[in-house]
Amino acid sequence: MELSPRCVLRRSQAFKELRRRFAGKQADCALAAGISGPTMSRLERGLPVEKTTAELVFGYLTRIAYKDSQNFGAFNAWFDELSADVYEWDQVIRGADIVGKKIFHRFRADAVLTFPGASAIFTNLVMARSLSPEEFLRKPVHMAWFENKRLPAKAFSSFTRAERGTWSILVPKALDGSNRQMRTVAIVDDHIISGVTLDSLKRHLIENHNYTSDRIIGACCVLGPNPIIPWNPRDVRAFVAEKADFLLPWGHLSHPLRLKYEVLERESKSHRVPLMCYESHHADMRQTGGGPRVNGIAAGERLATPFPLAHIAKFIPAETAIF
């Protein structure tokens, strides 16, 4: 999917002052520049807008300021172009329609499993646009939670635990494939980067919640360009990100390092060593340090990465969850 280049205003307050001085009210400036009032408001609040839109506003202000012998300077002195793909609400709504048609009308999911926050936002949007009010209210929706193994939540006795690296995924026991009202389940997320969480949940539901693989479907709005776990063609994704980072309306920005690294912890004979592992077909790039090897990996070993930001990998906490 081709998305227009986006940019954000860097010096919002200074820009507002200049706009008031030369163009007056925000609505008047928007009208004169040929854009809508809400878009002008987004621009001045530092939210992503199309680069062509920002150029219209900047060009208009530059022209009227020039008449007053004032110089705004260069465009890139005011705006930063985003390297990320930006998915606006219209694309997310279209994505919700695509996902809803597949999981509810074709697959006929009886129940839904999702996560709190952004995942639940997208899941509710899918349900609101794909189901009637009666169907929406009757559809069982279960919420899974992430638990740090170092700080286990002892009170969650009504959940089973899916092992996931340094984290566990808490899955409600009430989600039971032997229940006739939950024979099929859709695991819905707003975005999927590595695919490891989805794969872990599927295996866990089969082993612990009386499901079979044909009665589980995964779904998301945006799939990262290089998932670690190969994408199952039975699952549904509305869009595949062309870039390694992308922005959704609720502000999640997936970072290239998070796309390419899986944070693991290995036991060495002397101490626990956090490792950053580049999980892809670049295994031949592995750089090995000295010391004893545990599970085929040396203490302090780190897999090489093609990203220039690799030198900051050591600052990413070992408990980081990769989705």
DRENDO-1510 file (C-alpha; in Angstrom, 1 decimal, always signed):
<recs>
REC; n; res; u; v; w
REC; 1; MET; +0.0; +0.0; +0.0 .
REC; 2; GLU; +1.5; +3.3; -1.1 .
REC; 3; LEU; +1.2; +6.0; +1.6 .
REC; 4; SER; +1.9; +9.7; +1.0 .
REC; 5; PRO; +5.0; +11.2; +2.7 .
REC; 6; ARG; +4.2; +12.7; +6.0 .
REC; 7; CYS; +5.8; +15.3; +8.2 .
REC; 8; VAL; +5.4; +17.0; +11.5 .
REC; 9; LEU; +5.8; +20.6; +12.6 .
REC; 10; ARG; +8.9; +20.9; +14.8 .
REC; 11; ARG; +8.5; +24.4; +16.2 .
REC; 12; SER; +4.8; +24.6; +16.9 .
REC; 13; GLN; +4.6; +27.6; +19.2 .
REC; 14; ALA; +6.8; +29.8; +17.1 .
REC; 15; PHE; +4.9; +28.8; +14.0 .
REC; 16; LYS; +1.6; +29.7; +15.6 .
REC; 17; GLU; +2.9; +33.2; +16.5 .
REC; 18; LEU; +4.1; +33.8; +13.0 .
REC; 19; ARG; +0.8; +32.6; +11.6 .
REC; 20; ARG; -1.2; +35.0; +13.9 .
REC; 21; ARG; +1.1; +37.9; +12.9 .
REC; 22; PHE; +0.9; +37.4; +9.1 .
REC; 23; ALA; -2.3; +35.4; +8.5 .
REC; 24; GLY; -4.5; +36.0; +11.5 .
REC; 25; LYS; -6.9; +33.3; +12.7 .
REC; 26; GLN; -6.2; +29.6; +12.2 .
REC; 27; ALA; -9.3; +29.1; +10.1 .
REC; 28; ASP; -8.5; +32.1; +7.9 .
REC; 29; CYS; -5.0; +30.8; +7.2 .
REC; 30; ALA; -6.4; +27.3; +6.4 .
REC; 31; LEU; -8.9; +28.8; +3.9 .
REC; 32; ALA; -6.3; +31.0; +2.2 .
REC; 33; ALA; -3.8; +28.0; +2.0 .
REC; 34; GLY; -6.5; +25.7; +0.5 .
REC; 35; ILE; -6.7; +23.2; +3.3 .
REC; 36; SER; -9.4; +22.3; +5.9 .
REC; 37; GLY; -9.6; +23.7; +9.4 .
REC; 38; PRO; -9.1; +20.4; +11.1 .
REC; 39; THR; -6.0; +19.6; +9.1 .
REC; 40; MET; -4.6; +23.0; +10.0 .
REC; 41; SER; -5.3; +22.3; +13.6 .
REC; 42; ARG; -3.5; +18.9; +13.3 .
REC; 43; LEU; -0.5; +20.6; +11.7 .
REC; 44; GLU; -0.2; +23.2; +14.5 .
REC; 45; ARG; -0.5; +20.6; +17.2 .
REC; 46; GLY; +2.5; +18.7; +15.8 .
REC; 47; LEU; +0.5; +15.8; +14.5 .
REC; 48; PRO; +1.5; +14.0; +11.2 .
REC; 49; VAL; +0.1; +15.6; +8.0 .
REC; 50; GLU; +0.9; +15.0; +4.4 .
REC; 51; LYS; +4.0; +16.7; +3.2 .
REC; 52; THR; +2.1; +18.4; +0.3 .
REC; 53; THR; -0.3; +19.9; +2.9 .
REC; 54; ALA; +2.5; +21.3; +5.0 .
REC; 55; GLU; +4.1; +22.7; +1.8 .
REC; 56; LEU; +0.8; +24.5; +0.9 .
REC; 57; VAL; +0.6; +26.2; +4.3 .
REC; 58; PHE; +4.3; +27.0; +4.5 .
REC; 59; GLY; +4.3; +28.4; +0.9 .
REC; 60; TYR; +1.3; +30.6; +1.7 .
REC; 61; LEU; +2.9; +32.0; +4.9 .
REC; 62; THR; +6.2; +32.5; +3.1 .
REC; 63; ARG; +4.7; +34.5; +0.4 .
REC; 64; ILE; +2.7; +36.9; +2.6 .
REC; 65; ALA; +5.7; +37.2; +5.0 .
REC; 66; TYR; +8.0; +38.1; +2.1 .
REC; 67; LYS; +5.8; +41.1; +1.3 .
REC; 68; ASP; +6.6; +42.3; +4.8 .
REC; 69; SER; +10.3; +41.8; +4.2 .
REC; 70; GLN; +10.3; +38.7; +6.5 .
REC; 71; ASN; +11.9; +35.4; +5.8 .
REC; 72; PHE; +10.6; +32.2; +7.2 .
REC; 73; GLY; +13.7; +30.3; +6.3 .
REC; 74; ALA; +13.8; +26.8; +4.7 .
REC; 75; PHE; +10.9; +24.3; +4.9 .
REC; 76; ASN; +13.1; +21.7; +6.7 .
REC; 77; ALA; +13.9; +24.2; +9.4 .
REC; 78; TRP; +10.3; +23.9; +10.5 .
REC; 79; PHE; +9.2; +20.4; +9.5 .
REC; 80; ASP; +10.6; +17.0; +10.0 .
REC; 81; GLU; +9.7; +14.4; +7.4 .
REC; 82; LEU; +8.6; +11.1; +9.0 .
REC; 83; SER; +10.5; +8.0; +8.0 .
REC; 84; ALA; +7.5; +5.9; +9.1 .
REC; 85; ASP; +4.4; +4.9; +7.2 .
REC; 86; VAL; +1.5; +6.7; +8.8 .
REC; 87; TYR; -1.9; +4.9; +8.8 .
REC; 88; GLU; -4.7; +7.4; +9.4 .
REC; 89; TRP; -8.2; +6.6; +10.6 .
REC; 90; ASP; -9.6; +6.1; +7.1 .
REC; 91; GLN; -7.1; +3.4; +6.4 .
REC; 92; VAL; -7.7; +1.8; +9.8 .
REC; 93; ILE; -11.4; +1.8; +9.2 .
REC; 94; ARG; -10.9; +0.2; +5.9 .
REC; 95; GLY; -8.6; -2.4; +7.6 .
REC; 96; ALA; -11.3; -3.1; +10.2 .
REC; 97; ASP; -13.8; -3.8; +7.4 .
REC; 98; ILE; -11.3; -6.2; +5.7 .
REC; 99; VAL; -10.6; -8.1; +9.0 .
REC; 100; GLY; -14.2; -8.2; +10.0 .
REC; 101; LYS; -15.4; -9.6; +6.7 .
REC; 102; LYS; -12.9; -12.4; +7.0 .
REC; 103; ILE; -13.1; -13.4; +10.7 .
REC; 104; PHE; -16.9; -13.0; +11.2 .
REC; 105; HIS; -18.6; -13.5; +7.9 .
REC; 106; ARG; -16.2; -16.1; +6.4 .
REC; 107; PHE; -14.5; -17.8; +9.3 .
REC; 108; ARG; -17.5; -17.2; +11.6 .
REC; 109; ALA; -15.6; -16.7; +14.8 .
REC; 110; ASP; -17.6; -17.5; +17.9 .
REC; 111; ALA; -15.3; -15.7; +20.3 .
REC; 112; VAL; -12.5; -13.1; +20.2 .
REC; 113; LEU; -9.2; -12.9; +22.0 .
REC; 114; THR; -7.3; -9.6; +22.1 .
REC; 115; PHE; -5.1; -7.4; +24.4 .
REC; 116; PRO; -5.8; -4.2; +26.4 .
REC; 117; GLY; -5.1; -0.8; +24.9 .
REC; 118; ALA; -4.5; -0.3; +21.1 .
REC; 119; SER; -5.3; -3.9; +20.3 .
REC; 120; ALA; -8.7; -3.6; +22.0 .
REC; 121; ILE; -9.4; -0.3; +20.2 .
REC; 122; PHE; -8.9; -2.0; +16.8 .
REC; 123; THR; -10.9; -5.1; +17.9 .
REC; 124; ASN; -13.9; -3.0; +19.0 .
REC; 125; LEU; -13.8; -1.1; +15.7 .
REC; 126; VAL; -13.8; -4.4; +13.8 .
REC; 127; MET; -16.8; -5.6; +15.8 .
REC; 128; ALA; -18.7; -2.3; +15.6 .
REC; 129; ARG; -18.4; -2.2; +11.8 .
REC; 130; SER; -18.9; -5.9; +11.1 .
REC; 131; LEU; -21.6; -7.0; +13.5 .
REC; 132; SER; -25.2; -5.9; +14.3 .
REC; 133; PRO; -25.8; -4.4; +17.7 .
REC; 134; GLU; -27.3; -7.7; +18.9 .
REC; 135; GLU; -24.3; -9.7; +17.6 .
REC; 136; PHE; -21.9; -7.2; +19.1 .
REC; 137; LEU; -23.4; -7.5; +22.6 .
REC; 138; ARG; -23.5; -11.3; +22.5 .
REC; 139; LYS; -20.0; -11.9; +21.2 .
REC; 140; PRO; -17.7; -13.2; +23.9 .
REC; 141; VAL; -14.5; -11.1; +24.0 .
REC; 142; HIS; -11.6; -12.3; +26.1 .
REC; 143; MET; -8.6; -10.2; +27.2 .
REC; 144; ALA; -5.1; -11.6; +27.4 .
REC; 145; TRP; -2.5; -10.0; +29.5 .
REC; 146; PHE; +1.3; -9.9; +29.6 .
REC; 147; GLU; +3.1; -11.0; +32.8 .
REC; 148; ASN; +6.7; -10.4; +33.6 .
REC; 149; LYS; +8.1; -13.7; +34.9 .
REC; 150; ARG; +10.3; -11.8; +37.3 .
REC; 151; LEU; +7.1; -10.3; +38.9 .
REC; 152; PRO; +4.5; -13.0; +38.6 .
REC; 153; ALA; +0.9; -12.0; +39.3 .
REC; 154; LYS; -0.2; -14.7; +41.8 .
REC; 155; ALA; -3.7; -13.5; +41.9 .
REC; 156; PHE; -4.5; -14.5; +38.4 .
REC; 157; SER; -5.7; -18.0; +39.1 .
REC; 158; SER; -8.5; -17.8; +36.5 .
REC; 159; PHE; -5.8; -17.6; +33.7 .
REC; 160; THR; -3.5; -20.1; +32.0 .
REC; 161; ARG; +0.0; -19.1; +31.1 .
REC; 162; ALA; +1.5; -19.2; +27.7 .
REC; 163; GLU; +5.3; -19.1; +27.9 .
REC; 164; ARG; +6.8; -16.3; +25.9 .
REC; 165; GLY; +10.5; -15.6; +26.6 .
REC; 166; THR; +10.9; -13.5; +29.7 .
REC; 167; TRP; +7.2; -12.9; +29.6 .
REC; 168; SER; +4.1; -15.1; +30.0 .
REC; 169; ILE; +0.8; -14.4; +28.3 .
REC; 170; LEU; -2.2; -14.8; +30.7 .
REC; 171; VAL; -5.1; -16.3; +28.8 .
REC; 172; PRO; -8.6; -16.6; +30.5 .
REC; 173; LYS; -9.6; -20.1; +31.3 .
REC; 174; ALA; -13.1; -19.2; +30.3 .
REC; 175; LEU; -12.0; -19.3; +26.7 .
REC; 176; ASP; -12.7; -23.0; +26.1 .
REC; 177; GLY; -13.0; -24.6; +22.8 .
REC; 178; SER; -15.2; -27.4; +24.2 .
REC; 179; ASN; -17.9; -24.8; +24.9 .
REC; 180; ARG; -20.3; -24.7; +22.0 .
REC; 181; GLN; -20.5; -20.9; +22.2 .
REC; 182; MET; -16.8; -20.7; +21.6 .
REC; 183; ARG; -16.0; -23.4; +19.1 .
REC; 184; THR; -14.0; -21.0; +16.9 .
REC; 185; VAL; -11.8; -18.0; +18.1 .
REC; 186; ALA; -10.2; -15.0; +16.4 .
REC; 187; ILE; -7.0; -13.6; +17.9 .
REC; 188; VAL; -7.1; -9.9; +16.9 .
REC; 189; ASP; -4.4; -7.3; +17.3 .
REC; 190; ASP; -3.9; -3.8; +15.8 .
REC; 191; HIS; -0.4; -4.7; +14.5 .
REC; 192; ILE; +1.9; -7.7; +14.4 .
REC; 193; ILE; +5.6; -7.3; +14.1 .
REC; 194; SER; +7.4; -10.6; +14.8 .
REC; 195; GLY; +4.4; -13.0; +14.8 .
REC; 196; VAL; +5.9; -14.8; +17.9 .
REC; 197; THR; +3.1; -13.8; +20.2 .
REC; 198; LEU; +0.4; -15.0; +17.8 .
REC; 199; ASP; +2.2; -18.3; +17.2 .
REC; 200; SER; +2.6; -18.8; +21.0 .
REC; 201; LEU; -1.1; -18.1; +21.6 .
REC; 202; LYS; -2.2; -20.5; +18.9 .
REC; 203; ARG; -0.1; -23.3; +20.3 .
REC; 204; HIS; -1.2; -22.6; +23.8 .
REC; 205; LEU; -4.9; -22.6; +22.9 .
REC; 206; ILE; -4.4; -26.0; +21.2 .
REC; 207; GLU; -2.6; -27.5; +24.1 .
REC; 208; ASN; -4.6; -26.0; +27.0 .
REC; 209; HIS; -7.9; -24.7; +25.8 .
REC; 210; ASN; -9.4; -27.5; +23.7 .
REC; 211; TYR; -8.9; -25.9; +20.3 .
REC; 212; THR; -7.6; -27.3; +17.0 .
REC; 213; SER; -5.6; -25.3; +14.5 .
REC; 214; ASP; -8.5; -25.1; +12.1 .
REC; 215; ARG; -10.7; -23.4; +14.7 .
REC; 216; ILE; -8.2; -20.6; +15.3 .
REC; 217; ILE; -7.6; -17.6; +13.1 .
REC; 218; GLY; -5.2; -14.6; +13.6 .
REC; 219; ALA; -5.9; -11.1; +12.4 .
REC; 220; CYS; -4.4; -7.7; +12.5 .
REC; 221; CYS; -4.6; -4.3; +10.8 .
REC; 222; VAL; -0.9; -3.9; +9.9 .
REC; 223; LEU; +1.7; -6.7; +9.6 .
REC; 224; GLY; +5.3; -5.7; +9.8 .
REC; 225; PRO; +7.4; -6.3; +6.6 .
REC; 226; ASN; +9.7; -9.0; +8.1 .
REC; 227; PRO; +7.9; -11.2; +10.7 .
REC; 228; ILE; +10.1; -13.8; +12.4 .
REC; 229; ILE; +7.3; -16.4; +12.2 .
REC; 230; PRO; +6.2; -17.0; +8.6 .
REC; 231; TRP; +2.7; -15.6; +8.0 .
REC; 232; ASN; +0.0; -18.2; +7.8 .
REC; 233; PRO; -2.2; -17.6; +4.7 .
REC; 234; ARG; -5.2; -18.6; +6.7 .
REC; 235; ASP; -4.7; -15.6; +8.9 .
REC; 236; VAL; -5.8; -12.1; +7.8 .
REC; 237; ARG; -4.0; -8.8; +7.7 .
REC; 238; ALA; -5.4; -5.7; +6.1 .
REC; 239; PHE; -2.1; -4.1; +5.2 .
REC; 240; VAL; +1.6; -5.1; +5.1 .
REC; 241; ALA; +3.9; -2.3; +6.1 .
REC; 242; GLU; +6.4; -1.3; +3.4 .
REC; 243; LYS; +8.7; +0.3; +5.8 .
REC; 244; ALA; +10.3; -1.1; +9.0 .
REC; 245; ASP; +8.4; +1.4; +11.2 .
REC; 246; PHE; +4.9; +2.7; +11.0 .
REC; 247; LEU; +2.5; +4.9; +12.9 .
REC; 248; LEU; -1.1; +4.2; +13.8 .
REC; 249; PRO; -3.7; +6.8; +14.9 .
REC; 250; TRP; -3.2; +6.0; +18.6 .
REC; 251; GLY; +0.5; +6.7; +18.3 .
REC; 252; HIS; +2.2; +3.4; +18.3 .
REC; 253; LEU; +5.5; +3.7; +16.5 .
REC; 254; SER; +7.3; +0.4; +15.8 .
REC; 255; HIS; +11.0; +0.9; +15.8 .
REC; 256; PRO; +13.3; -0.9; +13.4 .
REC; 257; LEU; +15.3; -2.3; +16.3 .
REC; 258; ARG; +12.1; -3.8; +17.8 .
REC; 259; LEU; +11.3; -5.3; +14.5 .
REC; 260; LYS; +14.6; -7.1; +14.2 .
REC; 261; TYR; +15.4; -8.0; +17.7 .
REC; 262; GLU; +14.0; -10.6; +20.1 .
REC; 263; VAL; +15.0; -10.0; +23.7 .
REC; 264; LEU; +16.1; -13.2; +25.4 .
REC; 265; GLU; +17.8; -14.3; +28.5 .
REC; 266; ARG; +20.2; -17.2; +28.8 .
REC; 267; GLU; +21.8; -18.8; +31.8 .
REC; 268; SER; +25.5; -18.9; +31.9 .
REC; 269; LYS; +27.5; -20.8; +34.5 .
REC; 270; SER; +28.4; -17.6; +36.3 .
REC; 271; HIS; +25.5; -15.1; +35.7 .
REC; 272; ARG; +22.4; -14.3; +33.6 .
REC; 273; VAL; +23.3; -12.5; +30.4 .
REC; 274; PRO; +20.7; -10.5; +28.4 .
REC; 275; LEU; +21.1; -11.2; +24.7 .
REC; 276; MET; +19.8; -9.3; +21.7 .
REC; 277; CYS; +19.1; -11.8; +18.9 .
REC; 278; TYR; +18.6; -10.9; +15.3 .
REC; 279; GLU; +16.0; -13.5; +14.3 .
REC; 280; SER; +16.1; -13.9; +10.6 .
REC; 281; HIS; +18.0; -15.5; +7.8 .
REC; 282; HIS; +21.1; -13.4; +8.7 .
REC; 283; ALA; +22.3; -16.2; +11.0 .
REC; 284; ASP; +25.6; -16.2; +9.0 .
REC; 285; MET; +26.3; -12.7; +10.3 .
REC; 286; ARG; +26.6; -14.0; +13.9 .
REC; 287; GLN; +29.5; -12.6; +15.9 .
REC; 288; THR; +30.7; -14.8; +18.7 .
REC; 289; GLY; +32.4; -13.7; +21.9 .
REC; 290; GLY; +34.6; -15.7; +24.2 .
REC; 291; GLY; +33.5; -17.7; +27.2 .
REC; 292; PRO; +31.4; -20.8; +27.9 .
REC; 293; ARG; +28.6; -21.6; +25.5 .
REC; 294; VAL; +25.1; -22.4; +26.8 .
REC; 295; ASN; +22.4; -23.7; +24.4 .
REC; 296; GLY; +24.8; -23.0; +21.6 .
REC; 297; ILE; +25.2; -19.3; +22.5 .
REC; 298; ALA; +28.2; -17.8; +24.3 .
REC; 299; ALA; +27.9; -15.6; +27.3 .
REC; 300; GLY; +27.8; -12.0; +26.1 .
REC; 301; GLU; +27.2; -13.0; +22.5 .
REC; 302; ARG; +25.2; -10.7; +20.3 .
REC; 303; LEU; +24.0; -11.3; +16.8 .
REC; 304; ALA; +25.0; -8.7; +14.2 .
REC; 305; THR; +22.5; -6.3; +12.7 .
REC; 306; PRO; +22.6; -4.2; +9.5 .
REC; 307; PHE; +21.0; -1.2; +11.3 .
REC; 308; PRO; +23.3; +1.7; +12.2 .
REC; 309; LEU; +21.7; +2.0; +15.6 .
REC; 310; ALA; +23.0; -1.4; +16.7 .
REC; 311; HIS; +25.4; +0.2; +19.1 .
REC; 312; ILE; +22.4; +1.3; +21.3 .
REC; 313; ALA; +21.0; -2.2; +21.6 .
REC; 314; LYS; +22.6; -2.7; +25.0 .
REC; 315; PHE; +20.3; +0.0; +26.4 .
REC; 316; ILE; +17.1; -1.8; +25.5 .
REC; 317; PRO; +15.8; -3.6; +28.7 .
REC; 318; ALA; +15.8; -7.4; +28.7 .
REC; 319; GLU; +12.2; -7.4; +29.7 .
REC; 320; THR; +11.1; -5.7; +26.5 .
REC; 321; ALA; +8.2; -7.5; +24.9 .
REC; 322; ILE; +8.3; -7.9; +21.1 .
REC; 323; PHE; +4.9; -8.5; +19.4 .
</recs>
